[in-house]
Amino acid sequence: MAAEAGLDRVILAGRPGKDHLLDSAGNGVAWLDYDGDGQLDAYLVNGWRVAGQQVVERGKNALYRNRGDGTFVDVTDATGTGGNGQWGCGVAVADYDDDGRPDLLVTQFGANLLLHNQGNGTFADVTESAGVQVPTWNTGAAFFDADGDRHLDLYVAGYVQATMDEVLATRPTLPWKGVAMVAVGPFGLTGAVDRFFLGDGAGHFRDATEAAGLTDRARAFGFAVLATDVDVDGDPDLYVANDSDPNYLYRNDGTGRFEEVGLWTGVALDGGGRAQAGMGAAVGDVNGDLLPDLVVTNFAEDATTLYRGLGGGLFEDASAECGIAAPTYMSLSWGTVLVDLDRDGDQDLVIANGHIYPQVDQHLEADHAYRQRNQLLANDGTGHFADVTGSAGPGFATAHSSRGLAAGDYDNDGDLDLLISHLDEAPSLLRNDSQGGNWLTVVLPPRPGDGPEIGARVTVSAGGRRQVAESASSGSYLSVNDPRLHFGLGAAATVDSVEVRWPDGSRTVRRALAPGRFLDIERRP
């Protein structure tokens, strides 16, 4: 529905031949309600167009305001959200200064961009005063309250260390299967360092990477960042999907001090002990045991990995057992979400696919394609998935080189729709027309001075089933999902209870609710 809805901004992606990894890494997308009217607005991050060694066009990021009738209007210039001319990469959304309005962090090749929501329909560039520039190739980012002081902190992943002059001078020199020369990397390149910043709640941040135990010792090639409570002990932990290096899991000790435990908890490598090429990541509960599970997308000929939670922050690679490994093995995968698309009470898996080498189209005998169909895998209720892409409708029938992916109910009809970015194309907006069961969407509206809602854990009980979800500022591949938490309820006619565990440990409970509604829950002091 993108063209009909007015989402027409073309995402620029370097050179046609994708000579450098920056040309093919793509961009994130985000859902947010920037003006507080109850309608999801869309934000697209943009790159540059390059010809040879010349920059032809510096793309503008785009903010689209939702009119409430299924269409959007481009308000980029009026709101001041087009960017500062840098090559954009990812996005995170959070009310970082606790004034009750969502702000935008855009990660870039070059210094980051922090846009403060002024509350009058415009945003101001406050990057320098906030102290979060980080002049490198920045990718995934997440806001979260690491130390429990009711102020949001920030983690930013770095990918490859390079200058723009080096990017423009690069030529494809890496042999691919002996039939083509493609872009070099990431092996052979130097990784960019991840950074962690403590926030003071007044809009200022200070680098606390080393003090927090978050030093990027391997200088791994970082992409997706998730801030989520993996061991369900009440404080946020950090997961970083690394390309071609072991993934990181940083466990929080409750005071904002972290220990990297990815290897021994089972989420650094696949079940065979191999590092994979992690791109995107999602957290959810695929089998209804109320324990978090992690999904990480990977390179072609290396399946998407499902790390099933065992409790206590431990995981096992259950990709083959859960039916994910086989249908995802040949795809080169990026954005991913675990969401209930048919409202039957379990989480389905969506994966955005697309190769990084256009040269593969000249060698079809290798069984690869630059443009690939995105995938939908349906959950049978037990945590086992079946590839239903072929019957998922016209939205999944076309091929693109896709990257960012975000789920959100843009038409407020009670089911989740999908926003997807592609290289050198306008985005796709896939409207969900599934016939499903009942639903409930929990809204945690920010109140000025009330502390962050990011990190809140919501438990819904209905129809003899309990479901959990967490509020987050980022996810997928450099993207942001609907800030409202959506629950499919199947045939349940009543919601027995909704419990919110807030980041400060306090709890709010609502009981005996009707489904089919957006339920606002505010924290009471």
Phi, psi and omega per residue, in radians:
M1 nan 0.149 -3.008
A2 -1.050 -0.835 -3.103
A3 -1.116 -0.789 3.135
E4 -1.114 -0.592 -3.096
A5 -1.445 -0.224 3.111
G6 1.636 0.219 3.098
L7 -1.547 1.563 -2.933
D8 -2.079 0.105 -3.102
R9 -1.230 2.133 3.106
V10 -1.341 2.292 3.108
I11 -1.529 2.017 -3.098
L12 -1.428 2.466 -3.027
A13 -2.485 1.094 2.971
G14 1.125 -2.328 -3.078
R15 -1.677 2.668 3.126
P16 -1.031 -0.617 -3.119
G17 -1.435 -0.071 -3.134
K18 0.912 1.040 -3.042
D19 -1.189 -0.513 3.137
H20 -2.158 2.714 3.135
L21 -1.023 -0.518 3.113
L22 -1.077 -0.570 3.123
D23 -1.123 -0.453 -2.987
S24 -1.980 -0.058 -3.060
A25 -1.263 -0.500 3.073
G26 1.329 -2.950 -2.920
N27 -2.441 2.744 3.118
G28 -1.586 2.967 3.094
V29 -2.377 2.790 -3.095
A30 -2.545 2.571 2.917
W31 -1.840 2.354 3.050
L32 -2.763 2.804 3.042
D33 -1.943 1.497 -2.982
Y34 -1.260 -0.468 -3.078
D35 -1.855 0.084 3.020
G36 1.178 0.498 -3.119
D37 -1.699 0.121 3.123
G38 1.464 0.058 3.121
Q39 -1.964 2.397 3.128
L40 -1.293 2.230 3.024
D41 -1.744 2.780 -3.043
A42 -2.036 2.436 3.095
Y43 -2.216 2.289 -3.131
L44 -2.065 2.265 3.074
V45 -1.622 2.490 -3.018
N46 -2.192 2.736 3.082
G47 -1.922 -2.599 3.129
W48 -2.097 2.763 2.935
R49 -1.799 2.311 -3.076
V50 -2.245 2.469 3.025
A51 -2.198 2.020 -3.072
G52 1.082 -2.069 3.107
Q53 -1.884 0.274 -3.078
Q54 -1.980 2.379 3.027
V55 -1.411 2.054 -3.095
V56 -1.581 -0.676 -3.081
E57 -2.687 2.342 3.029
R58 -1.702 1.929 -3.050
G59 -1.191 2.630 3.061
K60 -1.696 2.390 2.889
N61 -1.126 2.852 -3.080
A62 -2.401 2.311 2.984
L63 -1.947 2.170 3.132
Y64 -1.972 2.139 3.081
R65 -1.480 2.321 3.127
N66 -1.359 2.122 3.137
R67 -1.337 -0.268 -3.116
G68 1.588 0.011 3.122
D69 -2.060 0.330 -3.119
G70 1.597 0.029 3.122
T71 -2.161 2.857 -3.093
F72 -2.223 2.713 3.047
V73 -2.159 2.390 -3.122
D74 -1.285 2.013 3.142
V75 -2.042 0.393 -3.054
T76 -0.980 -0.948 -3.078
D77 -1.161 -0.710 -3.111
A78 -1.154 -0.530 -3.094
T79 -1.668 -0.227 -3.126
G80 1.284 0.623 -3.054
T81 -1.953 0.254 -3.076
G82 -1.314 -0.194 -3.140
G83 1.807 -3.110 -3.082
N84 -2.050 0.406 3.087
G85 1.570 -0.065 3.102
Q86 -1.429 2.907 3.099
W87 -1.396 1.921 -3.087
G88 -1.364 2.664 -3.131
C89 -2.220 -1.266 -3.058
G90 -2.188 -3.093 -3.097
V91 -2.588 2.538 2.968
A92 -2.337 2.579 -3.085
V93 -2.211 2.238 3.087
A94 -2.917 2.725 3.022
D95 -1.519 1.411 -2.944
Y96 -1.231 -0.403 -3.105
D97 -1.901 0.182 2.998
D98 1.047 0.719 3.076
D99 -1.820 0.116 3.068
G100 1.567 0.158 -3.100
R101 -2.273 2.452 -3.132
P102 -1.314 2.370 3.112
D103 -1.936 2.927 -3.058
L104 -2.123 2.241 2.924
L105 -1.922 2.144 3.070
V106 -1.895 2.060 3.039
T107 -1.422 2.562 -2.985
Q108 -2.482 2.854 2.885
F109 -1.414 1.699 -2.880
G110 2.071 -3.016 -3.074
A111 -1.046 2.525 3.091
N112 -1.141 2.936 3.114
L113 -2.225 2.082 3.084
L114 -1.929 2.070 -3.095
L115 -1.904 2.050 -3.115
H116 -1.584 2.224 3.115
N117 -1.298 2.019 -3.051
Q118 -1.407 -0.235 -3.141
G119 1.499 -0.009 3.128
N120 -2.049 0.347 -3.120
G121 1.571 0.106 3.110
T122 -2.254 2.811 3.100
F123 -2.110 2.596 3.114
A124 -2.069 2.423 3.079
D125 -1.325 1.930 -3.112
V126 -2.062 0.368 -3.034
T127 -0.978 -0.861 -3.053
E128 -1.127 -0.812 -3.125
S129 -1.190 -0.495 3.127
A130 -1.348 -0.484 3.085
G131 1.423 0.610 -3.093
V132 -2.120 0.512 -3.013
Q133 -1.084 -0.984 -3.129
V134 0.878 1.379 -3.088
P135 -1.333 1.455 3.106
T136 -2.700 -2.887 3.039
W137 -1.556 1.696 -3.120
N138 -1.614 2.494 -3.054
T139 -2.206 -1.737 -3.122
G140 -1.356 2.652 3.126
A141 -2.631 2.681 3.098
A142 -2.597 2.338 2.942
F143 -1.601 2.469 3.071
F144 -2.951 2.804 3.123
D145 -1.637 1.669 -3.022
A146 -1.249 -0.648 -2.978
D147 -1.943 0.132 3.049
G148 1.262 0.426 3.137
D149 -1.659 0.160 3.126
R150 1.230 0.323 3.037
H151 -2.097 2.395 -3.133
L152 -1.330 2.392 3.068
D153 -1.901 3.090 -2.984
L154 -2.516 2.287 3.013
Y155 -2.023 2.322 3.133
V156 -2.220 2.162 3.117
A157 -1.510 2.567 3.056
G158 -1.997 2.560 -3.087
Y159 -1.771 -1.469 -3.086
V160 -2.148 2.460 3.075
Q161 -1.457 2.081 -3.113
A162 -2.814 2.732 3.017
T163 -1.792 2.828 3.107
M164 -1.132 -0.605 3.081
D165 -1.060 -0.713 3.109
E166 -1.161 -0.689 3.111
V167 -1.071 -0.824 -3.075
L168 -1.201 -0.493 -3.110
A169 -1.506 -0.177 -3.050
T170 -1.244 2.513 3.034
R171 -2.225 2.647 3.109
P172 -1.152 2.036 -3.117
T173 -2.305 0.120 -3.132
L174 -1.666 2.117 3.119
P175 -1.186 2.284 3.080
W176 -1.957 1.940 3.118
K177 0.932 0.391 3.076
G178 1.296 0.177 -3.060
V179 -2.151 -0.205 -3.103
A180 -2.718 2.698 3.025
M181 -1.724 2.288 -3.070
V182 -2.303 3.122 -3.098
A183 -1.110 2.445 3.124
V184 -1.339 2.500 2.958
G185 2.042 3.022 0.020
P186 -1.338 -0.399 3.081
F187 -1.039 2.441 -3.052
G188 1.676 -0.196 3.099
L189 -1.954 2.850 -3.136
T190 -1.657 2.266 -3.135
G191 -1.231 2.526 3.029
A192 -1.447 2.577 -3.020
V193 -1.454 2.404 3.012
D194 -1.319 2.661 -3.128
R195 -2.311 2.612 3.084
F196 -2.228 2.359 -3.102
F197 -2.196 2.308 3.011
L198 -1.522 2.302 3.106
G199 -1.681 2.590 3.125
D200 -1.764 0.031 3.126
G201 1.468 -0.192 -3.139
A202 -1.864 0.162 3.093
G203 1.758 0.173 -3.139
H204 -2.093 2.557 -3.107
F205 -2.279 2.630 3.037
R206 -2.282 2.509 -3.122
D207 -1.186 2.069 3.127
A208 -2.227 0.500 -3.031
T209 -0.975 -0.937 -3.072
E210 -1.211 -0.764 -3.102
A211 -1.084 -0.543 -3.124
A212 -1.494 -0.060 -3.112
G213 1.360 0.418 -3.071
L214 -1.907 0.462 3.115
T215 -1.146 2.252 -3.130
D216 -1.398 1.334 -2.960
R217 -1.145 -0.574 -3.115
A218 -1.487 -0.151 -3.010
R219 0.853 0.849 -3.108
A220 -1.219 2.810 -3.111
F221 -1.512 1.598 -2.977
G222 -1.462 2.448 3.042
F223 -2.179 -1.720 -3.018
A224 -1.245 2.537 3.089
V225 -2.237 2.240 3.040
L226 -2.086 2.253 2.947
A227 -1.824 1.934 -3.035
T228 -2.711 2.664 -3.097
D229 -1.490 1.513 -3.018
V230 -1.245 -0.472 -3.111
D231 -1.848 0.133 3.052
V232 0.895 0.805 3.115
D233 -1.893 0.124 3.029
G234 1.712 -0.004 3.072
D235 -2.265 2.680 -3.063
P236 -1.384 2.366 3.010
D237 -1.848 3.075 -3.083
L238 -2.227 2.320 3.032
Y239 -2.137 2.312 -3.127
V240 -2.190 2.112 3.057
A241 -1.465 2.106 -3.107
N242 -1.894 2.413 3.127
D243 -1.422 2.031 3.053
S244 1.231 0.050 3.066
D245 -2.157 2.783 3.038
P246 -0.986 2.455 3.083
N247 -1.244 2.722 3.108
Y248 -1.778 2.441 2.853
L249 -2.222 2.028 3.118
Y250 -1.793 2.029 3.127
R251 -1.596 2.298 -3.114
N252 -1.502 2.318 3.128
D253 -1.500 0.064 3.125
G254 1.744 -0.202 3.138
T255 -1.983 0.058 -3.077
G256 1.603 0.227 3.046
R257 -1.854 2.295 -2.980
F258 -2.044 2.641 3.026
E259 -2.226 2.311 3.140
E260 -1.378 2.076 -3.014
V261 -2.278 0.345 -3.032
G262 -1.004 -0.724 -3.056
L263 -1.153 -0.913 -3.032
W264 -1.408 -0.218 3.041
T265 -1.571 -0.163 3.013
G266 1.682 0.211 -3.077
V267 -2.056 0.146 3.130
A268 -1.492 -0.600 -3.032
L269 -2.256 2.967 3.028
D270 -1.394 3.127 -3.072
G271 -1.106 -0.340 3.094
G272 -1.588 0.082 3.110
G273 1.431 0.366 -3.112
R274 -1.866 2.433 2.969
A275 -1.250 2.449 -3.140
Q276 -1.966 3.138 -3.127
A277 -1.763 1.305 -3.061
G278 -1.117 2.278 3.130
M279 -2.027 -1.241 -3.129
G280 -1.897 2.912 -3.136
A281 -2.643 2.577 3.088
A282 -2.471 2.647 3.068
V283 -2.135 2.492 3.119
G284 -2.961 -2.908 3.105
D285 -2.263 1.673 -2.969
V286 -1.409 -0.412 -3.051
N287 -2.040 0.170 3.025
G288 1.278 0.392 3.135
D289 -1.685 0.123 3.118
L290 1.179 0.243 3.058
L291 -1.830 2.464 -3.136
P292 -1.225 2.410 3.002
D293 -2.028 2.652 -3.106
L294 -2.094 2.416 3.039
V295 -2.082 2.330 3.105
V296 -2.237 2.211 3.092
T297 -1.526 2.649 -3.008
N298 -2.423 -3.103 -3.094
F299 -1.245 2.967 3.092
A300 -1.116 2.613 -3.066
E301 1.034 0.621 3.098
D302 -2.835 1.748 -2.892
A303 -1.073 2.737 2.909
T304 -1.039 2.433 -3.051
T305 -1.904 2.294 3.002
L306 -1.860 1.997 3.042
Y307 -1.657 1.888 -3.101
R308 -1.458 2.289 -3.134
G309 -1.251 2.375 3.139
L310 -1.900 -0.096 -3.062
G311 1.733 2.641 3.129
G312 1.184 0.307 -3.133
G313 1.392 0.292 3.104
L314 -1.835 2.636 -3.050
F315 -2.464 2.807 3.010
E316 -2.363 2.589 3.080
D317 -1.300 1.899 -3.124
A318 -1.990 0.411 -3.025
S319 -1.043 -0.846 -3.123
A320 -1.210 -0.786 -3.116
E321 -1.062 -0.597 -3.089
C322 -1.570 0.041 3.051
G323 1.450 0.266 -3.096
I324 -1.628 -0.604 -2.980
A325 -1.069 -0.875 -3.029
A326 -1.094 -0.874 -3.089
P327 -1.265 -0.232 -3.100
T328 -1.876 0.040 -2.986
Y329 -1.143 -0.745 -3.053
M330 -1.493 -0.325 -3.104
S331 -1.302 2.603 2.947
L332 -1.769 1.992 -2.828
S333 -2.011 2.603 -3.037
W334 -2.292 -1.808 -3.101
G335 -1.101 2.582 3.136
T336 -2.693 2.545 3.077
V337 -2.420 2.538 2.962
L338 -1.849 1.850 -3.053
V339 -2.538 2.704 3.136
D340 -1.587 1.668 -3.057
L341 -1.407 -0.435 -3.109
D342 -1.921 0.161 3.015
R343 0.999 0.626 3.117
D344 -1.711 0.051 3.054
G345 1.721 0.078 3.056
D346 -2.298 2.811 -3.021
Q347 -1.641 2.218 3.079
D348 -1.652 2.933 -3.039
L349 -2.104 2.193 3.049
V350 -2.007 2.422 -3.111
I351 -2.334 2.266 3.054
A352 -1.617 2.267 -3.030
N353 -2.131 2.714 3.040
G354 2.908 2.368 -3.086
H355 -1.330 2.852 3.079
I356 -1.756 -0.180 -3.108
Y357 -1.950 1.849 3.044
P358 -1.061 -0.385 -3.093
Q359 -1.110 -0.331 -3.096
V360 -1.153 -0.433 -3.138
D361 -1.183 -0.287 3.108
Q362 -1.522 -0.034 -3.085
H363 -2.416 1.183 -3.079
L364 -1.114 -0.332 3.115
E365 -1.118 -0.323 3.129
A366 -1.447 -0.074 3.047
D367 1.149 0.676 3.051
H368 -2.237 2.769 3.064
A369 -2.478 2.519 3.125
Y370 -1.192 -0.844 3.063
R371 -1.624 2.261 -3.050
Q372 -2.295 2.695 3.048
R373 -1.323 2.421 2.981
N374 -1.249 2.849 -2.983
Q375 -2.184 2.530 3.022
L376 -2.172 2.118 3.106
L377 -2.006 2.111 -3.065
A378 -1.567 2.395 3.112
N379 -1.517 2.315 -3.133
D380 -1.513 0.095 3.129
G381 1.769 -0.225 -3.129
T382 -1.941 -0.018 -3.055
G383 1.659 0.192 3.036
H384 -1.839 2.404 -2.993
F385 -2.026 2.594 3.037
A386 -2.222 2.406 3.132
D387 -1.303 1.952 -3.122
V388 -2.000 0.377 -3.107
T389 -0.937 -0.728 -3.068
G390 -1.110 -0.393 -3.133
S391 -1.955 0.259 -3.035
A392 -1.562 0.071 3.070
G393 1.706 3.086 -3.031
P394 -1.133 -0.393 3.125
G395 -1.101 -0.459 3.138
F396 -1.816 0.143 -3.051
A397 -1.591 -0.290 -3.084
T398 -1.734 2.751 -3.098
A399 -1.907 2.419 3.103
H400 -2.521 2.998 2.873
S401 -1.765 1.574 -2.968
S402 -1.594 2.764 -3.132
R403 -2.412 -1.448 -3.089
G404 -1.262 2.587 -3.120
L405 -2.600 2.272 3.090
A406 -2.464 2.411 3.114
A407 -1.747 2.394 3.102
G408 -2.941 2.610 -3.128
D409 -1.574 1.405 -3.008
Y410 -1.255 -0.410 3.138
D411 -1.811 0.137 3.040
N412 0.929 0.679 3.125
D413 -1.806 0.138 3.042
G414 1.614 0.083 3.006
D415 -2.269 2.789 -3.015
L416 -1.611 2.289 3.089
D417 -1.805 3.017 -2.999
L418 -2.258 2.290 3.043
L419 -1.950 2.205 -3.014
I420 -2.324 2.307 3.053
S421 -1.677 2.622 3.118
H422 -2.278 2.721 3.053
L423 -1.246 2.288 3.011
D424 1.043 0.497 3.124
E425 -2.518 2.860 2.901
A426 -1.215 2.792 -3.091
P427 -1.290 2.989 2.954
S428 -1.874 2.458 3.000
L429 -2.115 1.893 -3.081
L430 -1.706 1.899 3.112
R431 -1.368 2.302 -3.121
N432 -1.465 2.034 3.082
D433 -1.971 0.394 -3.123
S434 -1.123 2.550 3.019
Q435 -1.667 1.840 -3.055
G436 -2.230 -2.915 -3.097
G437 -1.536 -2.767 3.121
N438 -1.266 2.988 -3.056
W439 -2.702 2.845 3.014
L440 -2.570 2.325 3.058
T441 -2.041 2.120 -3.101
V442 -1.667 2.171 -3.132
V443 -1.912 2.235 3.110
L444 -1.956 1.418 -3.036
P445 -1.173 2.266 3.111
P446 -1.214 2.408 3.063
R447 -2.042 2.333 -3.119
P448 -0.947 2.292 3.086
G449 1.354 0.098 -3.050
D450 -1.654 -0.037 -3.092
G451 1.525 2.900 -3.020
P452 -1.281 2.534 2.945
E453 -1.617 -0.268 3.061
I454 -1.015 2.234 -3.098
G455 1.710 -0.108 3.081
A456 -1.141 2.448 -3.126
R457 -1.956 2.108 -3.066
V458 -1.918 2.271 3.092
T459 -2.051 2.176 3.135
V460 -1.988 2.265 3.097
S461 -1.995 2.149 -3.139
A462 -2.842 2.454 3.078
G463 1.056 0.526 3.140
G464 1.357 0.205 -3.106
R465 -2.221 2.520 3.033
R466 -1.974 2.415 3.124
Q467 -2.290 2.611 -3.138
V468 -2.263 2.657 3.031
A469 -2.720 2.694 3.137
E470 -2.065 2.524 3.011
S471 -1.350 2.323 -3.058
A472 -2.472 2.761 -3.131
S473 -1.722 -0.112 -3.091
S474 -2.808 2.970 3.099
G475 2.970 -2.980 3.064
S476 1.013 -2.248 3.019
Y477 -2.069 1.723 3.073
L478 1.011 0.550 -2.970
S479 -2.311 3.059 -3.091
V480 -2.405 2.185 3.093
N481 -1.419 2.989 3.029
D482 -0.821 2.211 3.121
P483 -1.191 -0.308 3.078
R484 -1.426 2.538 -3.053
L485 -1.756 2.078 -3.016
H486 -1.759 2.381 3.119
F487 -2.277 2.174 2.953
G488 -1.412 2.430 -3.024
L489 -2.052 0.024 -3.115
G490 1.056 -2.316 -3.090
A491 -1.533 0.031 -3.089
A492 -1.057 2.233 -3.120
A493 -1.652 -0.191 -3.128
T494 -2.456 2.500 2.995
V495 -1.677 2.009 -3.079
D496 -1.158 -0.796 -3.139
S497 -2.793 2.677 2.971
V498 -2.242 2.127 3.127
E499 -2.060 2.282 3.076
V500 -1.953 2.105 2.964
R501 -1.699 1.919 -3.080
W502 -1.344 2.819 -3.110
P503 -1.020 -0.452 3.125
D504 -1.488 0.061 3.107
G505 1.656 -0.236 3.098
S506 -1.255 2.834 -3.067
R507 -2.326 2.547 3.028
T508 -2.218 2.340 -3.099
V509 -2.231 2.339 2.989
R510 -2.109 2.514 -3.072
R511 -2.279 2.744 3.033
A512 0.893 1.240 -3.065
L513 -2.022 2.633 3.035
A514 -1.429 2.483 3.093
P515 -1.411 -3.052 3.084
G516 1.225 0.738 -3.055
R517 -2.670 2.819 2.940
F518 -1.657 2.060 -3.030
L519 -1.853 1.941 3.078
D520 -1.436 2.261 3.067
I521 -2.250 2.046 3.094
E522 -1.811 2.523 3.073
R523 -1.337 2.358 3.096
R524 -1.733 2.378 -3.139
P525 -1.124 nan nan
